[in-house]
Amino acid sequence: MNVNLTEDEIAFRDEVRKFFAEKYPADLRIKQDQGITLRREDTIRWQKILYEQGWFAVNWPEEYGGTGWTPIQKYLFANEMAAANAPVIVPFGVAMVGPVIYTFGSDEQKQRFLPDILASNVWWCQGYSEPGSGSDLASLKTKADREGDHYVVNGTKTWTTLGHLADWIFCLVRTTSDVARRQEGISFLLIEMSTPGVSVKPIITIEGDHEVNEVHFDNVSVPVENLVGEEGKGWTYGKVLLQHERTNTAGVARSKYRLDNLKEKAAQSIHDAAPLMSDRNFARKVAAVEIELKALEYTDLRTLAAVATGKAPGPESSILKIKGTEIQQSIDALFVEAAGYYALPYVPEQYVVDFPDEDRIGYGAETKSSLRYFNNRKATIYAGSNEIQKNIIAKHVLDL
C-alpha cells in the first residue's frame, strides 16, 4: 500500500491535529498524561466531543452516522489521537455491538439503539465469556428460554469489562440445546442492565483495579424484540463482532505513541548518568519491538483497506490480535525494565521521587509501569486467546 500522503491527506492530518490541540480538554489531558483512571463521566464527555465533531463512529457507514473516511484518513486519525494521548474510545457500543445491529438488526432496532450509541447516551458491555467458557466460547451455558413474547435468561457471564458502569449488555445465549454442533442454537440478545434479576459482582484484578465483573442472570425477562437477527444465528453474528474487536485490539497507534515516549525518556541523561539508550542491549530490545510494530502497522493498513470496500475484517484480524497484544506486552516489559527500582509495585512512597515528573521514565509514576504490566497480561487472552487465534490462522489462512 502506498502511504505517501497527498496534499488533501496532509490537510486532513493537520485538521485533526488542530482539533486535538484545541478541543481536547485540559483536565482530561492531565489525567491521561499522569496515568489517572478516567471516570465514566470523563469518558462520555470526551466521546460526545468527538460525536459533535462528527468523528466518533470512524468505521460506521455514512448512512448510520459514520465518517466515510478512507483507510488513510482512519490511519491518520488514529495516529493523531494516540500522539495527543487522548482517551481510548470505549469499544463495546460503537466498535462492537453497533456494527452487529446495523448489519443484522431490524429497522426498529437500528432506530432504537444506533442514535444513542452514536451520541454516547448509553454505555454497553459485552456478555460472552462464562466461568466455564472462555476461549471455548461455543460451550457457553447461559440459557434463554422462550416464554410467549419474552425470553427468560439464566446463567453467568464473567470478565465483563466495565459492566458495573453499563446500561445495556449484549449477550450470546443458548436458545436451543439439542443441536448437532455446539455453535448452533446460540442467539444474540440485548439486555438492559436494570432489568430485575441482573446482578453485578466485581472482580478486582491483580493490580488492584475494579475493571471486570461477573454478571448473573436469575430469571431475567427480556422482550423478544431484543433478539438481533434470527434465533440460533448468534454464533455467526458474534464472529463478526469478534473480528472487529480483534482488529481494534491491535492498538498500533497507541503502541507507537508509547514506544516513542519510552525512547524519548530513555535517551535523556538523568542525574548525569548515561542515557539508558546508550546500553546496547536495551537499545537492541527497543529496535526489535519497533521493527515488529512497523510490520504490524502495514498489516493494519491492509485490513483497513478491506473494510473500506464493505468487507468485515477477515481472518487477518487474528494476526493483528496476536502481534498487537504481544507487542503491547513487550513495551510494558521495556517500561518496567527502564523504571528499574521505581517500578516496585504496591509501594505508595514510590510515587514521590527526587527528580521532576518530566524526567521520569515510567508511564506516569514508575509504579504505574508495573501496574500496567500486570493488568495487560490479559491482552493475549481476551477477544479470544492467542493460541485460539493461531488455530484460526492455520485453518482459514494457511488452509491446514
GIQUIQUI-V920787 format. One record per residue. N is the residue number from 1. OMEGA is omega in whole degrees, -180 to 180 (999 if undefined). D_CENTER is the distance of its C-alpha to the mean C-alpha in whole Angstrom. Layout:
((N;OMEGA;D_CENTER) (N;OMEGA;D_CENTER))
This chain:
((1;179;25) (2;-179;27) (3;171;25) (4;-171;28) (5;173;27) (6;178;30) (7;179;31) (8;-180;29) (9;176;26) (10;178;27) (11;178;28) (12;179;25) (13;-180;23) (14;177;26) (15;179;25) (16;180;22) (17;179;23) (18;179;25) (19;-179;23) (20;178;21) (21;-173;24) (22;-171;25) (23;179;23) (24;-175;21) (25;-175;22) (26;-178;24) (27;177;23) (28;178;19) (29;-180;20) (30;179;22) (31;-180;19) (32;-176;17) (33;180;19) (34;178;21) (35;180;17) (36;-180;18) (37;180;15) (38;174;15) (39;180;17) (40;-178;16) (41;176;18) (42;-179;17) (43;-179;14) (44;180;16) (45;-180;18) (46;-179;16) (47;177;15) (48;175;18) (49;177;19) (50;180;17) (51;180;18) (52;176;22) (53;-176;22) (54;-173;21) (55;-176;17) (56;-176;15) (57;-172;14) (58;-174;14) (59;180;14) (60;172;16) (61;-179;20) (62;-177;22) (63;179;24) (64;178;21) (65;179;21) (66;-174;19) (67;-175;19) (68;-177;21) (69;173;20) (70;177;21) (71;-180;19) (72;178;20) (73;177;20) (74;179;16) (75;-180;16) (76;180;18) (77;-180;16) (78;180;13) (79;180;16) (80;178;17) (81;178;15) (82;-180;14) (83;177;17) (84;-175;18) (85;178;15) (86;-179;14) (87;176;12) (88;178;8) (89;177;8) (90;-167;7) (91;-165;5) (92;177;8) (93;-170;11) (94;-174;11) (95;-173;9) (96;-177;9) (97;179;13) (98;178;14) (99;177;15) (100;-179;16) (101;-177;18) (102;177;20) (103;-172;20) (104;-175;22) (105;177;23) (106;177;26) (107;179;27) (108;179;28) (109;178;24) (110;-179;23) (111;-177;25) (112;-169;24) (113;-171;20) (114;-180;19) (115;180;21) (116;174;20) (117;-177;16) (118;-176;17) (119;-178;19) (120;175;16) (121;-178;19) (122;179;17) (123;-179;14) (124;169;13) (125;-171;12) (126;177;12) (127;179;15) (128;-175;15) (129;176;16) (130;-180;19) (131;178;21) (132;-177;23) (133;178;20) (134;177;17) (135;175;17) (136;-170;20) (137;-179;19) (138;179;22) (139;-176;24) (140;-174;22) (141;177;25) (142;-173;24) (143;173;27) (144;-178;28) (145;-180;31) (146;175;33) (147;-178;35) (148;-178;37) (149;178;34) (150;166;32) (151;173;30) (152;-171;30) (153;175;27) (154;179;27) (155;-177;25) (156;171;22) (157;-178;18) (158;-175;17) (159;-177;14) (160;-175;13) (161;178;10) (162;179;12) (163;179;14) (164;178;17) (165;-167;16) (166;173;16) (167;-178;18) (168;175;17) (169;173;16) (170;-170;16) (171;162;17) (172;-178;19) (173;179;22) (174;178;26) (175;176;28) (176;-179;31) (177;-177;31) (178;-176;34) (179;179;33) (180;179;33) (181;-177;30) (182;-179;27) (183;178;25) (184;177;27) (185;178;28) (186;-178;24) (187;-177;23) (188;-171;20) (189;178;21) (190;-174;20) (191;176;21) (192;-174;22) (193;-180;21) (194;-180;24) (195;177;26) (196;-180;29) (197;176;28) (198;177;24) (199;-175;24) (200;178;21) (201;-177;22) (202;169;20) (203;-180;19) (204;-175;19) (205;-168;17) (206;180;19) (207;172;19) (208;-177;20) (209;169;17) (210;-178;17) (211;-176;13) (212;-172;14) (213;161;16) (214;177;19) (215;-177;20) (216;178;23) (217;-178;25) (218;-178;29) (219;-179;31) (220;-178;28) (221;-176;30) (222;180;27) (223;-180;29) (224;-179;29) (225;175;28) (226;173;24) (227;178;24) (228;179;22) (229;-178;25) (230;174;27) (231;179;28) (232;-179;27) (233;-175;24) (234;180;21) (235;178;20) (236;-179;21) (237;-179;18) (238;178;16) (239;177;16) (240;179;15) (241;-178;12) (242;177;11) (243;175;12) (244;-179;10) (245;-178;7) (246;177;8) (247;180;9) (248;-177;6) (249;-178;5) (250;174;8) (251;-174;8) (252;-176;12) (253;-179;13) (254;177;11) (255;177;13) (256;179;16) (257;-177;16) (258;-179;16) (259;177;19) (260;179;21) (261;178;21) (262;-179;22) (263;180;25) (264;-180;26) (265;-177;26) (266;178;28) (267;-178;30) (268;174;32) (269;-179;35) (270;-180;35) (271;177;38) (272;176;40) (273;178;38) (274;178;37) (275;-179;34) (276;-179;31) (277;176;31) (278;174;34) (279;-173;34) (280;180;34) (281;178;32) (282;180;29) (283;178;29) (284;179;29) (285;179;26) (286;-179;24) (287;-180;26) (288;178;25) (289;-178;21) (290;178;21) (291;179;23) (292;-179;20) (293;178;18) (294;177;20) (295;179;20) (296;-179;17) (297;-180;17) (298;175;19) (299;178;18) (300;179;15) (301;178;18) (302;178;19) (303;177;17) (304;179;16) (305;179;20) (306;180;20) (307;-179;18) (308;178;20) (309;178;23) (310;-180;21) (311;169;20) (312;176;17) (313;-178;15) (314;-179;18) (315;178;18) (316;177;17) (317;177;13) (318;176;14) (319;179;16) (320;-178;13) (321;-179;11) (322;-174;14) (323;-179;15) (324;-178;11) (325;177;11) (326;179;15) (327;177;15) (328;-180;13) (329;177;15) (330;178;18) (331;176;17) (332;-178;17) (333;178;20) (334;177;22) (335;180;21) (336;178;23) (337;-179;25) (338;-179;26) (339;177;26) (340;-177;29) (341;-174;30) (342;176;28) (343;180;25) (344;-175;27) (345;172;25) (346;177;26) (347;-172;29) (348;-177;29) (349;179;32) (350;177;29) (351;179;28) (352;180;31) (353;-171;33) (354;171;36) (355;-170;34) (356;-180;32) (357;-174;28) (358;179;28) (359;-177;30) (360;-179;27) (361;-174;25) (362;179;22) (363;-167;19) (364;173;21) (365;-174;24) (366;179;24) (367;179;23) (368;-180;20) (369;-179;19) (370;179;20) (371;177;18) (372;177;15) (373;-179;17) (374;-177;17) (375;-172;14) (376;174;12) (377;-180;14) (378;-174;12) (379;-180;10) (380;179;12) (381;-175;13) (382;-176;10) (383;-177;9) (384;-175;13) (385;-177;14) (386;177;15) (387;177;19) (388;179;18) (389;177;17) (390;175;20) (391;179;22) (392;179;20) (393;-180;21) (394;-176;24) (395;-170;25) (396;179;24) (397;-178;24) (398;178;27) (399;180;28) (400;999;30))
